């Protein structure tokens, strides 16, 4: 029994460590643009004085976020590597597919780990597979937020894949 508890604890700890660092391998690589926003930055941004309803929605969402990682590349080889890591992570983290879009040679997949309610999300993973002149985008967002609130974030931060996230928010209801 003691061994079983130890094994379960090790699996949970390794799973947590894996989820925190799996995408870090793309940071500081040539041909990959990286945007990483941590809890501390979100905390600082949430202190902004909201002057209108849209800004208040943005501030409310920011308070719920923990980590944002976005990796963008036009390099086909790096794009394939990002795809392999995203596919492996999606399976190991138990993320469920929220939506899939194939349009004009561009493939978009959005996965989520649900929170306490149907519209609550603990983690969102989006992968946009570039082809030809299109860039490949890998985005990971963690926290405890409502999928519909993401449009405020994508508008304010001008994130790659923002249009796809808006579609996902409308489709989740």
Secondary structure as UniProt FT lines:
FT   HELIX           2..21
FT   TURN            22..23
FT   HELIX           24..26
FT   TURN            27..28
FT   TURN            30..31
FT   STRAND          32..38
FT   HELIX           39..45
FT   TURN            46..47
FT   HELIX           53..62
FT   TURN            63..64
FT   STRAND          65..73
FT   HELIX           76..92
FT   TURN            93..94
FT   STRAND          96..103
FT   TURN            104..105
FT   STRAND          106..114
FT   TURN            118..119
FT   STRAND          120..129
FT   TURN            132..133
FT   STRAND          136..146
FT   HELIX           147..149
FT   HELIX           150..157
FT   TURN            160..161
FT   HELIX           162..172
//
